[in-house]
Amino acid sequence: MNQTFTTFQDFRQRYPIRPNDEGMLLGSGSYGRVIKVEDQLETEWVAIKISEFKGNDTKSLKAEVELAQRVPRQANIARYDACYRLETDTSVSDFAIMKYYPDGNLADLLRRVTLTPAQIYDISRGILLGLQHLHRSRIVHRDFKPANILISRDNAGRFIPKIADFGLSKLVRDDEIESSDFDLSDGRGTPSYKAPEQIEGSRVSFNLDLWAFGVILYEIMTGEKPFRADLRVTSEQSARREIEKKIITVELPARLDQVPQPYNAMIRRCLVRDIHERVRKEDELLDLLDRIPQLLADAKALADARQYKQAIAVYEQVLTKRENQAEAQAGIRQARAALERQLLNDLIAEAETLVRQNRFDQAKSVYEQVLLRDASHTVATLGLALCEEQLRPKPQPIEPETDAFVGERTDVYVAPPAPKPAVVRRPPVVNPPATERAKPVSGPVVAAPPVPIGLPIRPVSTPVAEGVGTRLATRTFPWRVVAPLVGLSGLALFFVLQQPGLFGGSQRVENPGTKSEKATVVPAVPPAGEDKKTPRETTPETVLPAPAGREAINQRVTVALQKARSAFRLKDYEKAYVLTTSALQLDPSRRDVANLRTASLNELRKVKAPIPETRPLAETPKPGESPAPTDDAKTKPADPTPTPKETGTSAKQLAQEEFDQLIDEGMKAITNGNNKAKAMAAFTKAQGLTKEYELNTARAEAAYAYNMNKAGKLFDRDELEGAKDWYLVAKAVKDTEEVRRKIKQCTN
């Protein structure tokens, strides 16, 4: 194709033109003729357009080819391969060579074929893309009609339109490109496809070609032109005037209503008289063709209905057709963010359910999933901290040290590993009456039955005969029978004595400062050296038991501490001092009680009030010792009062401890049982402390954020009653303008 020809004869050797062969003529008109020729070098068919040069180079075929070659390559633009100006036997003519398209142009195709919806879509889209490419290259076609749209095919056989014939096309100058309209109209063009501004000779714009596209699209859909002359008109001049009148008045045919969407809307956007109201960009028509506005509306409706997954799918359809569609990109970002929030809310709800079921390990895992997606999620952070606190091993309580002796075991009888024979006292010899002295003993000596350990042992005697010179009649004791019975009886008694209050065998007395023991009954043992044969009735010895369990003591101390705190807040320091001193006598290890006692004592000293006298409980005497008399002048208090420097405790510190405890109680009431009333009571009490003291409210801020988040989720779902309950809880923690406004919104 790059071969240069100097003479017409050389040109004919490669392209043997036969002007008189009607079979090779593809078309003719005022511009000249188009002939089908076989390229002898490439052995393929080409189309050669021949136009006589009349001396005006700007309107020549060669100028048209040069203008077309300025357009960058695009699939929907037909390109000339070359153009030669040669002298023939009769004149000087321009010969333009381009590829031959067997399907001809769009006008030929519409006469031969009924297009399917898919073919209509392909052709419409291709024409718009070609026009878009021309306009971006600053070229207005001005003679846009089906005869100037060539039809090609791709490898799959689909139609590809190619815009050709730039004979009337004009290049827009740089100084005109910024204007919304410019002067390019000279009245030329095909009458049925002319725009009103072409007919009137007024200023035009790029959407001049879009008017022609609307006419072509109507012809594709209906098979006829929208603006036609009446069949009764016989004169060509009269027909032209009637067509132009209909175009200027934009009399759209009634058949347009039968054209389906989106083509109906596209035609109506093109066939508008005012160039400023007519569609100005091919992008708008392409969006209508691909139903982009409808898809965007559907996606927005799905997003408003919180069907975010379906909305994302529709937005992705839009982005498949328009990769950089701004509205679709923004919509898909918003939908994904909302879907992420929804997922986080579902995970938080699942975790809170697990917390209420005390399944802290699984709840911790769910909270961690939330934090992986959103590291700044406040509720997940608080929930994770709660789970870790619950899963942390609890420290074992440290028993307070005391100098009182606490026996690990009592001195009750403990059955030995192997039974031992019991010691049985022999009955004393009794002198019978004289009448019976001669009678021998007729029966064996009967051993006393086993006596339960711990009960008085009574001597058992049997009458025996005694005479002058007679001996005590005795028989060998059956150890093998009695010993196991004695052992079993001892074990039974041991287990019976373990039950408090059974048979009156044990009683309880309070002995502060020592570990709890059970009262036991110890059998009396005869002193060493005493004759075992002498009957001796013994009295059981009672060991005093320890006080009630540790849990009961802690409960009593806690109650006393609460009363002391209330008294301290009411500035009744004397009562607070008495209560804390009494509590310390029960449990000297309670540092919180000791701190409050020290603070109360300091306040009493400030006001120079008399310090109430307190008497410590007497120590439990050790076994074998008698309790020492108590002397008020000599007795030292069991818990010496620490100085303020030692404790560093102040009223503010005590209030801070109580504040943190109240916030924790409120959060536990919510997380463990959803007890809002109990939580609100604790939070209100804590809020009262903040008004009296300047406290650290970090825990309150976290609790406030937690409850506001719970309320916000319900508020977003329009569950206003539930949201109001949570807002009231948040208000009990921290009374802010935000929470009051939210409560008012829920109420209204």
C-alpha positions in Angstrom: 0.0 0.0 0.0 3.0 2.3 0.4 3.8 2.1 -3.3 4.1 5.5 -5.0 2.6 6.0 -8.4 3.7 8.6 -10.9 1.4 7.8 -13.8 -2.2 6.5 -14.1 -0.9 3.6 -16.2 1.3 2.4 -13.3 -1.7 2.7 -11.0 -3.9 0.6 -13.3 -1.3 -2.2 -13.4 -1.8 -2.8 -9.7 -5.5 -1.7 -9.6 -7.1 -2.6 -13.0 -10.1 -0.2 -13.0 -12.9 -1.0 -15.3 -15.3 2.0 -15.2 -17.9 0.5 -17.5 -18.3 -2.7 -15.5 -21.6 -2.2 -13.6 -20.9 -5.2 -11.5 -17.9 -3.5 -9.9 -19.7 -0.2 -9.2 -20.5 0.1 -5.5 -22.0 3.6 -5.5 -22.0 7.0 -7.2 -23.0 10.6 -6.4 -22.0 14.2 -6.6 -18.7 13.3 -5.0 -17.8 10.7 -7.8 -17.9 6.9 -7.9 -16.8 4.0 -5.7 -15.5 0.9 -7.6 -14.7 -2.5 -6.4 -11.1 -3.5 -7.6 -8.9 -6.5 -7.0 -5.4 -5.6 -5.8 -3.0 -7.5 -8.0 -0.2 -7.3 -5.5 -2.1 -8.3 -2.3 -4.6 -10.4 -4.2 -7.5 -8.9 -2.2 -10.5 -6.7 -3.0 -10.4 -3.0 -2.3 -12.8 -0.1 -2.7 -11.4 2.8 -4.7 -13.2 6.2 -4.5 -12.6 8.4 -7.6 -13.3 12.1 -7.5 -12.4 14.7 -10.1 -10.2 17.5 -8.9 -11.7 20.8 -9.8 -8.9 23.1 -8.5 -10.3 23.7 -5.0 -7.9 21.7 -2.9 -9.9 22.2 0.4 -12.9 20.5 -1.0 -11.1 17.7 -2.8 -11.1 14.0 -2.0 -7.4 14.2 -1.1 -8.3 16.8 1.6 -11.0 14.5 2.9 -8.4 11.6 3.2 -5.9 13.8 4.9 -8.5 14.9 7.5 -9.5 11.3 8.1 -5.9 10.3 8.6 -5.6 12.9 11.4 -8.0 10.9 13.4 -6.3 8.3 15.7 -7.1 4.7 14.9 -10.3 3.4 16.4 -12.4 0.3 15.6 -15.5 2.3 14.6 -13.7 4.7 12.2 -13.1 3.6 8.5 -9.6 4.5 7.3 -8.3 5.2 3.9 -5.1 3.3 3.0 -3.8 5.9 0.5 -4.8 8.7 -1.9 -3.2 9.5 -5.2 -3.8 12.5 -7.5 -3.2 11.3 -11.1 -3.8 12.7 -14.5 -6.0 10.5 -16.7 -6.8 10.8 -20.4 -9.7 13.2 -19.7 -8.9 15.0 -16.4 -7.0 15.1 -13.1 -8.6 12.9 -10.5 -8.0 11.8 -6.9 -8.0 8.0 -6.2 -8.6 7.0 -2.6 -8.1 3.4 -1.6 -9.7 1.7 1.4 -10.6 -1.8 2.5 -13.6 -3.5 0.8 -16.5 -4.4 3.2 -18.8 -7.1 1.7 -21.8 -6.2 3.8 -21.8 -2.7 2.4 -23.2 0.2 4.5 -25.9 0.4 7.1 -28.5 1.5 4.5 -27.9 -1.7 2.6 -28.0 -3.8 5.7 -31.3 -2.4 6.9 -32.9 -3.2 3.5 -31.6 -6.8 3.6 -31.7 -7.9 7.2 -34.1 -7.6 10.1 -31.8 -6.9 13.0 -32.0 -8.8 16.4 -32.0 -6.9 19.7 -28.3 -7.9 20.2 -27.4 -6.7 16.7 -29.2 -3.4 17.4 -27.3 -3.0 20.6 -23.9 -3.7 18.9 -24.5 -1.3 16.0 -25.9 1.5 18.3 -23.0 1.2 20.7 -20.4 1.1 17.9 -21.8 4.2 16.2 -21.8 6.2 19.5 -18.2 5.1 20.3 -17.1 6.2 16.8 -18.8 9.6 17.1 -17.3 10.0 20.6 -13.9 9.4 19.0 -14.4 11.9 16.2 -15.7 14.6 18.6 -12.7 14.1 20.9 -10.5 14.6 17.8 -12.4 17.9 17.3 -14.1 16.7 14.1 -17.8 17.3 13.3 -19.1 14.9 10.5 -22.0 17.1 9.3 -23.3 14.4 6.9 -24.0 11.5 9.2 -26.4 9.0 7.6 -26.7 5.2 7.2 -25.0 5.3 3.8 -21.8 6.7 5.4 -21.7 3.9 8.0 -19.8 0.9 6.7 -20.5 -2.5 8.1 -17.7 -4.9 9.1 -17.7 -8.1 11.1 -15.5 -9.5 13.9 -14.3 -13.1 14.2 -17.5 -14.0 16.0 -19.6 -12.6 13.1 -21.0 -9.7 15.0 -21.6 -6.4 13.1 -19.1 -3.6 13.6 -20.2 -0.2 12.3 -17.4 2.1 10.8 -18.0 5.8 10.2 -16.7 6.9 6.8 -17.1 9.6 4.1 -15.6 12.7 5.7 -16.3 14.9 2.6 -18.4 17.4 4.6 -16.5 17.0 7.8 -15.0 20.0 9.4 -12.2 20.4 11.9 -13.1 22.7 14.8 -10.4 25.3 15.5 -8.8 25.8 18.9 -10.5 29.1 19.5 -13.9 27.5 18.9 -13.5 24.3 20.9 -14.3 26.1 24.2 -17.5 27.5 22.9 -20.8 25.7 23.3 -21.6 26.3 19.6 -19.7 27.5 16.6 -20.2 28.5 12.9 -19.7 25.5 10.7 -23.0 25.2 9.0 -23.2 26.0 5.3 -26.6 24.3 4.7 -25.2 21.2 3.1 -26.1 17.7 4.1 -28.8 15.1 3.4 -32.2 16.6 4.1 -33.8 13.8 6.2 -30.8 13.8 8.6 -30.2 17.5 8.8 -30.5 19.2 12.2 -32.7 22.4 12.6 -29.6 24.5 13.0 -28.2 23.2 9.6 -31.4 24.1 7.9 -31.5 27.6 9.4 -27.8 28.1 8.9 -27.2 29.1 12.5 -24.4 28.2 14.8 -23.9 24.5 15.5 -22.2 22.2 18.1 -20.9 18.7 18.3 -24.4 17.5 19.1 -25.3 18.3 15.5 -24.2 14.7 14.7 -26.2 13.4 17.7 -29.4 14.7 16.1 -28.5 12.6 13.0 -27.9 9.7 15.3 -31.4 10.0 16.7 -32.8 9.9 13.2 -30.7 6.9 12.3 -31.7 5.0 15.5 -35.4 5.7 14.8 -34.9 4.3 11.3 -33.1 1.2 12.7 -36.0 0.5 15.2 -38.9 1.2 12.8 -37.5 0.8 9.3 -38.6 4.3 8.3 -37.4 7.9 8.7 -39.0 10.1 11.4 -39.4 13.1 9.1 -40.9 12.3 5.7 -42.7 14.1 3.0 -46.4 13.4 2.2 -46.8 10.8 -0.5 -49.0 13.3 -2.4 -46.1 15.6 -2.9 -44.6 15.0 -6.3 -42.0 17.7 -6.6 -38.6 17.0 -5.1 -38.3 20.6 -4.1 -41.7 20.5 -2.4 -40.7 17.3 -0.6 -37.5 18.9 0.7 -39.4 21.9 2.0 -42.0 19.7 3.8 -39.3 17.6 5.5 -37.4 20.7 6.6 -40.6 22.2 8.1 -41.2 19.1 10.1 -37.6 19.1 11.3 -37.7 22.7 12.4 -40.9 22.2 14.3 -39.7 18.8 15.6 -42.9 17.0 14.9 -42.1 13.6 16.3 -44.1 10.7 14.8 -46.7 8.9 17.0 -45.0 5.6 16.2 -42.1 6.7 18.5 -44.2 5.6 21.5 -44.0 2.0 20.3 -40.2 2.0 20.4 -39.0 0.1 23.5 -36.7 1.4 26.1 -33.9 2.4 26.3 -34.1 3.4 22.6 -37.2 5.5 23.1 -35.4 7.7 25.7 -32.3 7.9 23.5 -34.2 9.1 20.5 -36.1 11.7 22.6 -32.8 13.1 24.0 -31.4 13.5 20.5 -34.4 15.0 18.6 -34.5 18.3 20.6 -34.5 21.6 18.7 -32.5 23.7 21.2 -28.9 22.6 21.0 -28.4 23.6 24.6 -31.1 21.2 25.8 -30.3 18.4 23.4 -28.0 15.7 24.6 -24.4 17.0 24.4 -22.2 14.0 25.1 -22.2 10.5 23.8 -21.6 9.3 27.4 -25.2 10.1 28.3 -26.6 8.0 25.5 -24.2 5.2 26.2 -25.4 5.2 29.8 -29.0 5.1 28.7 -28.1 2.2 26.3 -26.5 0.2 29.1 -29.3 1.1 31.5 -26.7 2.7 33.9 -29.2 5.2 35.4 -31.7 2.4 36.1 -29.1 0.2 37.6 -27.8 3.0 39.8 -31.4 3.7 41.0 -32.0 0.0 41.7 -28.7 -0.3 43.7 -29.6 2.8 45.7 -33.0 1.4 46.6 -31.4 -1.9 47.7 -28.9 0.0 49.8 -31.7 2.1 51.4 -33.5 -1.2 52.2 -30.2 -2.4 53.9 -29.8 -5.2 51.3 -26.2 -4.3 51.0 -25.0 -7.5 49.3 -27.5 -7.2 46.5 -26.7 -3.5 46.1 -23.0 -4.3 45.8 -23.8 -6.9 43.1 -25.7 -4.2 41.1 -23.0 -1.6 41.5 -20.5 -4.2 40.2 -22.6 -4.6 37.1 -22.4 -0.9 36.5 -18.6 -0.9 37.0 -18.3 -3.8 34.6 -19.8 -1.6 31.9 -18.3 1.7 33.2 -15.0 1.0 34.9 -14.6 4.5 36.3 -18.3 5.4 36.9 -18.0 7.8 39.9 -21.5 7.2 41.4 -21.1 3.5 41.3 -17.7 3.6 42.9 -19.0 5.8 45.7 -22.1 3.7 46.2 -20.1 0.4 46.4 -17.8 2.0 49.0 -20.8 3.1 51.1 -22.5 -0.3 50.8 -19.3 -2.2 51.8 -18.8 0.1 54.8 -22.5 -0.5 55.8 -22.1 -4.2 55.4 -19.0 -4.1 57.5 -20.8 -2.2 60.2 -23.6 -4.7 60.0 -21.2 -7.6 60.4 -19.5 -6.0 63.4 -22.9 -5.4 65.0 -23.8 -9.1 64.5 -20.4 -10.2 66.0 -20.9 -7.8 69.0 -24.4 -9.2 69.6 -23.0 -12.8 69.4 -20.2 -11.9 71.9 -22.6 -10.3 74.3 -24.8 -13.4 74.2 -21.8 -15.5 75.0 -20.9 -13.2 77.9 -24.3 -13.5 79.4 -23.9 -17.3 79.2 -20.5 -16.9 81.0 -18.8 -18.4 78.0 -15.9 -15.9 78.2 -13.4 -17.9 76.2 -15.6 -18.0 73.1 -16.7 -14.4 73.6 -13.1 -13.3 73.8 -12.5 -15.0 70.4 -15.4 -13.1 68.8 -14.3 -9.7 70.3 -10.8 -10.4 68.8 -12.4 -10.9 65.3 -14.1 -7.5 65.7 -10.9 -5.8 66.6 -9.1 -7.4 63.6 -11.6 -5.6 61.4 -11.8 -2.4 63.4 -8.9 -1.9 65.9 -10.6 1.2 67.4 -14.0 -0.4 68.1 -14.8 0.8 71.7 -17.4 -1.9 72.6 -15.1 -4.7 71.4 -12.2 -3.2 73.4 -14.3 -3.1 76.6 -15.7 -6.6 76.0 -12.3 -8.1 75.4 -11.0 -6.5 78.7 -14.0 -7.9 80.5 -13.4 -11.4 79.1 -9.7 -11.3 80.0 -10.5 -10.2 83.5 -13.0 -13.1 83.9 -10.5 -15.6 82.4 -7.6 -14.5 84.6 -6.9 -16.9 87.5 -8.3 -15.6 90.7 -5.8 -15.0 93.5 -6.2 -17.3 96.6 -7.2 -15.3 99.7 -4.3 -14.9 102.1 -5.2 -15.9 105.7 -4.3 -13.2 108.2 -1.4 -14.1 110.4 -2.2 -14.6 114.1 -0.2 -15.6 117.1 -3.1 -17.7 118.5 -2.5 -21.4 118.5 -4.8 -23.2 116.1 -4.8 -26.9 116.2 -4.9 -28.6 112.9 -6.4 -31.7 114.6 -8.6 -32.1 117.7 -7.8 -34.6 120.4 -10.8 -36.8 119.6 -10.2 -40.5 119.2 -9.0 -41.4 115.7 -9.2 -45.0 114.7 -5.8 -46.5 114.3 -4.9 -48.4 111.1 -5.2 -51.7 112.9 -7.7 -52.4 115.8 -6.2 -52.7 119.2 -7.7 -54.7 122.1 -9.7 -52.5 124.4 -8.8 -52.3 128.1 -11.5 -53.8 130.2 -11.5 -53.3 134.0 -12.0 -56.4 136.0 -14.9 -56.3 138.4 -14.0 -56.1 142.1 -14.6 -59.1 144.3 -17.9 -58.9 146.3 -18.5 -60.9 149.4 -21.7 -62.8 149.0 -23.9 -63.7 152.0 -22.9 -66.6 154.2 -25.5 -68.8 152.8 -24.0 -68.6 149.4 -20.3 -68.9 150.3 -20.2 -72.6 149.7 -21.7 -72.2 146.2 -19.2 -72.1 143.4 -19.6 -69.6 140.5 -22.1 -71.1 138.1 -21.4 -68.9 135.1 -18.6 -67.2 133.3 -17.5 -63.6 134.0 -19.5 -61.4 131.6 -17.5 -58.5 130.1 -19.1 -55.1 129.9 -20.5 -54.2 126.5 -18.5 -51.7 124.4 -19.2 -48.1 125.5 -19.1 -45.3 123.0 -16.0 -43.2 123.3 -16.8 -39.9 124.8 -19.6 -41.1 127.1 -19.1 -41.8 130.8 -17.9 -45.3 131.5 -19.8 -47.0 134.3 -18.3 -50.0 136.1 -20.1 -53.3 135.6 -20.0 -55.9 138.4 -21.3 -59.5 138.6 -21.8 -61.4 141.8 -19.1 -63.9 142.5 -18.7 -66.4 145.3 -16.0 -65.8 147.9 -15.1 -67.9 150.8 -12.3 -68.6 153.1 -9.4 -69.7 151.1 -11.3 -69.4 147.8 -9.9 -67.5 144.7 -11.4 -65.0 142.4 -13.2 -66.9 139.6 -12.4 -65.4 136.2 -12.4 -66.5 132.6 -10.2 -65.5 129.6 -11.7 -62.4 127.8 -12.7 -63.0 124.1 -10.4 -60.3 122.5 -10.9 -61.5 118.9 -14.6 -60.8 119.0 -14.7 -57.7 121.0 -11.8 -55.8 119.5 -13.3 -55.4 116.0 -16.6 -54.3 117.5 -14.9 -51.6 119.5 -13.0 -50.3 116.4 -16.1 -50.1 114.3 -18.0 -48.4 117.2 -15.2 -45.8 117.4 -15.3 -45.1 113.7 -19.1 -44.7 113.8 -18.9 -42.3 116.7 -16.2 -40.3 114.9 -18.4 -39.7 111.9 -21.4 -38.9 114.0 -19.4 -36.3 115.9 -18.6 -34.6 112.6 -22.2 -33.5 112.2 -22.7 -30.2 114.2 -25.5 -30.2 116.7 -26.2 -34.0 116.4 -27.0 -35.5 119.9 -25.9 -32.2 121.4 -22.3 -33.4 120.8 -21.0 -30.0 119.6 -21.7 -26.3 120.1 -20.3 -23.1 118.6 -18.8 -20.1 120.3 -17.2 -17.2 118.5 -13.5 -16.8 119.0 -12.2 -14.1 116.7 -8.7 -14.3 115.3 -8.6 -18.1 115.1 -9.6 -20.7 112.5 -12.9 -22.4 112.8 -12.9 -25.7 114.7 -15.7 -28.1 115.7 -16.4 -28.7 119.4 -15.4 -32.2 120.5 -16.0 -34.3 123.5 -12.9 -35.9 124.9 -13.1 -38.9 127.2 -11.5 -38.5 130.6 -8.3 -40.5 131.1 -7.4 -41.6 134.6 -4.2 -40.0 135.9 -1.0 -41.9 135.9 -0.5 -44.1 138.9 -4.2 -44.4 139.7 -5.4 -47.9 140.2 -7.3 -48.9 137.1 -9.4 -51.3 139.0 -11.1 -48.5 141.0 -14.3 -47.5 139.3 -14.2 -43.9 138.3 -17.0 -42.0 136.6 -15.5 -39.4 134.2 -16.9 -36.1 132.8 -16.3 -35.2 129.2 -14.1 -32.2 128.5 -15.4 -29.6 125.9 -13.2 -27.7 123.6 -14.6 -24.3 122.4 -15.2 -24.1 118.6 -14.0 -21.3 116.3 -16.5 -18.8 114.9 -18.6 -19.1 111.8 -17.0 -19.4 108.3 -14.8 -16.9 106.6 -17.6 -15.9 104.1 -19.9 -14.9 106.9 -17.2 -12.7 108.5 -16.4 -11.1 105.2 -20.1 -10.3 104.7 -20.4 -8.7 108.1 -17.3 -6.6 107.5 -18.6 -5.5 104.1 -21.9 -4.4 105.6 -20.1 -2.5 108.3 -17.8 -0.9 105.7 -20.8 0.3 103.6 -22.4 1.9 106.6 -19.1 3.5 107.6 -18.7 5.0 104.1 -22.2 6.4 104.2 -21.5 7.9 107.6 -18.2 9.4 106.3 -20.0 11.0 103.4 -22.5 12.5 105.8 -19.5 13.8 107.9 -20.4 11.6 110.9 -16.8 10.7 111.4 -17.4 9.3 114.9 -19.9 6.7 113.7 -17.5 5.8 110.8 -14.6 5.4 113.2 -16.7 3.1 115.5 -18.0 1.0 112.6 -14.5 0.5 111.1 -12.9 -0.3 114.4 -15.5 -3.0 115.0 -15.0 -4.4 111.5 -11.3 -4.6 112.0 -11.8 -6.6 115.2 -13.6 -9.2 113.0 -11.0 -9.1 110.2 -7.8 -7.2 110.8 -6.5 -7.9 107.3 -9.0 -5.6 105.5 -6.9 -2.7 104.3 -9.9 -0.8 102.9 -11.5 -0.8 106.3 -8.2 0.3 107.9 -7.9 3.2 105.4 -11.4 4.4 106.1 -10.7 4.1 109.9 -7.6 6.2 109.5 -9.4 8.8 107.4 -12.2 9.0 110.0 -9.6 9.4 112.8 -7.9 12.2 110.9 -11.1 14.1 110.5 -11.9 13.7 114.2 -8.5 15.1 115.0 -9.1 18.0 112.7 -12.4 19.0 114.4 -10.8 18.1 117.8 -13.7 15.8 118.6 -13.2 13.2 121.4 -12.2 9.8 120.0 -14.7 7.2 121.0 -13.3 4.4 123.2 -13.2 1.0 121.6 -12.5 -2.3 123.4 -10.8 -5.0 121.4 -12.0 -8.6 121.7 -10.2 -10.7 124.2 -7.8 -13.3 122.7 -8.7 -16.9 123.1 -6.6 -18.4 125.9 -4.3 -21.2 125.0 -5.1 -24.7 126.3 -4.1 -24.9 129.9 -4.0 -21.2 130.5 -6.6 -18.9 132.1 -7.7 -15.7 130.4 -5.8 -12.7 131.6 -7.8 -9.9 133.1 -8.4 -6.9 130.8 -7.2 -3.6 132.0 -8.3 -0.6 130.0 -5.2 1.4 131.0 -2.8 -1.4 130.1 -4.5 -3.1 127.2 -3.1 -2.2 123.7 -5.6 -2.1 120.8 -5.5 -5.2 118.6 -5.0 -3.1 115.5 -2.8 -0.1 116.1 -4.0 3.0 114.2 -1.7 3.8 111.3 -0.7 7.4 110.8 -1.9 9.3 107.7 1.7 9.2 106.4 1.6 5.4 106.5 -1.6 5.0 104.6 -1.7 8.1 102.4 -5.5 7.8 102.4 -7.7 10.8 102.0 -11.4 11.2 101.5 -10.9 11.7 97.8 -9.1 8.4 97.5 -11.9 6.6 99.4 -14.5 8.2 97.1 -12.5 7.1 94.1 -12.4 3.5 95.3 -16.2 3.6 95.9 -16.7 5.2 92.5 -14.8 2.5 90.6 -16.6 -0.2 92.6 -20.0 1.3 91.7 -19.2 1.6 88.0 -18.0 -2.1 88.0 -21.2 -3.1 89.8 -23.3 -1.4 87.2 -21.4 -3.0 84.3 -21.7 -6.4 85.9 -25.4 -5.9 86.4 -25.8 -5.2 82.6 -23.4 -7.8 81.2 -24.4 -10.7 83.5 -28.2 -10.2 83.7 -29.2 -7.1 81.7 -30.4 -5.6 85.0 -30.8 -2.0 83.9 -32.5 -0.8 87.1 -29.7 -2.1 89.3 -27.1 -0.6 86.9 -28.8 2.8 86.9 -28.9 2.9 90.7 -25.2 2.1 90.9 -24.3 4.6 88.1 -26.5 7.4 89.7 -24.8 6.9 93.0 -21.4 7.0 91.3 -22.4 10.2 89.4 -23.2 11.8 92.8 -19.7 11.1 94.0 -18.3 12.9 90.9 -20.3 16.0 91.9 -18.7 16.0 95.4 -15.2 15.1 94.4 -12.9 15.5 91.4 -12.5 11.9 90.5 -10.9 9.9 87.6 -13.9 9.1 85.4 -12.1 6.8 82.9 -14.3 3.8 83.8 -17.4 5.9 83.6 -16.4 7.1 80.1 -16.0 3.5 79.0 -19.4 2.6 80.5 -21.0 5.6 78.9 -19.6 4.7 75.4 -20.7 1.0 75.9 -24.3 2.0 76.7 -24.4 4.7 74.0 -23.3 2.1 71.4 -26.0 -0.4 72.5 -28.6 2.4 72.3 -27.3 3.5 68.9 -27.7 0.1 67.3 -31.3 -0.1 68.4 -31.9 3.5 67.3 -30.6 2.7 63.8 -33.1 -0.2 63.6 -35.9 2.2 64.7 -36.4 0.2 68.0 -37.0 3.5 69.9 -38.3 2.0 73.1 -35.3 -0.3 73.6 -32.9 2.5 72.5 -34.5 4.9 75.1 -33.9 2.3 77.9 -30.2 2.2 77.0 -29.9 6.0 76.7 -31.4 6.3 80.2 -28.7 4.0 81.5 -26.0 6.1 79.7 -27.6 9.2 81.2 -27.2 7.6 84.7 -23.5 7.2 84.0 -23.0 10.7 82.5 -25.6 13.3 81.9 -24.7 15.0 78.6 -26.5 17.1 76.0 -26.1 14.3 73.5 -27.8 11.7 75.5 -30.6 14.1 76.5 -31.2 14.9 72.8 -31.3 11.2 72.0 -33.8 10.5 74.7 -36.0 13.3 73.4 -35.8 11.9 69.9 -36.9 8.4 71.1 -39.8 10.0 73.0 -41.0 12.1 70.1 
